[in-house]
Amino acid sequence: MSAIEELRAALLTVVDDVRGASAGLLDVRQRTERALALLGELSSDHHESLVPPEAQRAAEALRQVSLLTVQVETSVQSVLARL
């Protein structure tokens, strides 16, 4: 196997791993958003929000990481196209 073929195989593995990570992140994001929505609903019966500020920051961080995984996959696909 040539070095280019080895590189292509390694990059294809990276793409598969990034896709798996993206799927996992999507699941976590959906569950987090659902939990935050439920906490928001429960907060309507209380004088202050039950949603901790850290939870909102975590949800935003998950969104950012999701965007980064898309960028990584796009970048790796671009390298693969040029091989």
C-alpha positions as a Python dict, from the first residue, in 0.01 Angstrom:
ca = {
    (1, 'M'): (0, 0, 0),
    (2, 'S'): (141, 338, -98),
    (3, 'A'): (169, 628, 143),
    (4, 'I'): (-116, 804, -38),
    (5, 'E'): (-339, 499, -1),
    (6, 'E'): (-251, 476, 368),
    (7, 'L'): (-329, 845, 414),
    (8, 'R'): (-660, 808, 231),
    (9, 'A'): (-754, 510, 449),
    (10, 'A'): (-663, 701, 766),
    (11, 'L'): (-863, 1005, 657),
    (12, 'L'): (-1165, 789, 573),
    (13, 'T'): (-1145, 654, 927),
    (14, 'V'): (-1134, 1010, 1058),
    (15, 'V'): (-1445, 1097, 855),
    (16, 'D'): (-1627, 793, 996),
    (17, 'D'): (-1524, 885, 1350),
    (18, 'V'): (-1630, 1247, 1306),
    (19, 'R'): (-1967, 1135, 1169),
    (20, 'G'): (-2011, 910, 1472),
    (21, 'A'): (-1923, 1197, 1702),
    (22, 'S'): (-2169, 1421, 1519),
    (23, 'A'): (-2447, 1167, 1565),
    (24, 'G'): (-2368, 1138, 1935),
    (25, 'L'): (-2360, 1515, 1973),
    (26, 'L'): (-2696, 1545, 1802),
    (27, 'D'): (-2846, 1300, 2050),
    (28, 'V'): (-2693, 1484, 2346),
    (29, 'R'): (-2808, 1820, 2211),
    (30, 'Q'): (-3165, 1696, 2168),
    (31, 'R'): (-3174, 1549, 2517),
    (32, 'T'): (-3023, 1864, 2666),
    (33, 'E'): (-3270, 2088, 2487),
    (34, 'R'): (-3558, 1869, 2602),
    (35, 'A'): (-3435, 1879, 2963),
    (36, 'L'): (-3398, 2257, 2946),
    (37, 'A'): (-3748, 2289, 2801),
    (38, 'L'): (-3889, 2077, 3082),
    (39, 'L'): (-3705, 2281, 3342),
    (40, 'G'): (-3838, 2594, 3178),
    (41, 'E'): (-4192, 2463, 3203),
    (42, 'L'): (-4143, 2373, 3568),
    (43, 'S'): (-4000, 2718, 3631),
    (44, 'S'): (-4334, 2876, 3548),
    (45, 'D'): (-4461, 2753, 3885),
    (46, 'H'): (-4168, 2902, 4078),
    (47, 'H'): (-4061, 3254, 4160),
    (48, 'E'): (-3721, 3198, 3997),
    (49, 'S'): (-3591, 2991, 3708),
    (50, 'L'): (-3500, 2631, 3772),
    (51, 'V'): (-3268, 2639, 3471),
    (52, 'P'): (-2912, 2686, 3597),
    (53, 'P'): (-2701, 2930, 3395),
    (54, 'E'): (-2443, 2653, 3351),
    (55, 'A'): (-2699, 2445, 3165),
    (56, 'Q'): (-2755, 2723, 2911),
    (57, 'R'): (-2379, 2758, 2865),
    (58, 'A'): (-2346, 2382, 2821),
    (59, 'A'): (-2619, 2383, 2556),
    (60, 'E'): (-2440, 2661, 2370),
    (61, 'A'): (-2108, 2475, 2395),
    (62, 'L'): (-2275, 2168, 2245),
    (63, 'R'): (-2401, 2378, 1955),
    (64, 'Q'): (-2050, 2515, 1897),
    (65, 'V'): (-1891, 2170, 1908),
    (66, 'S'): (-2151, 2045, 1662),
    (67, 'L'): (-2055, 2323, 1421),
    (68, 'L'): (-1688, 2238, 1465),
    (69, 'T'): (-1746, 1872, 1381),
    (70, 'V'): (-1913, 1976, 1056),
    (71, 'Q'): (-1614, 2198, 977),
    (72, 'V'): (-1372, 1915, 1053),
    (73, 'E'): (-1558, 1674, 830),
    (74, 'T'): (-1572, 1930, 549),
    (75, 'S'): (-1199, 1997, 581),
    (76, 'V'): (-1106, 1630, 579),
    (77, 'Q'): (-1336, 1566, 282),
    (78, 'S'): (-1162, 1850, 101),
    (79, 'V'): (-821, 1692, 161),
    (80, 'L'): (-954, 1356, 43),
    (81, 'A'): (-1086, 1512, -276),
    (82, 'R'): (-742, 1648, -354),
    (83, 'L'): (-565, 1314, -306),
}
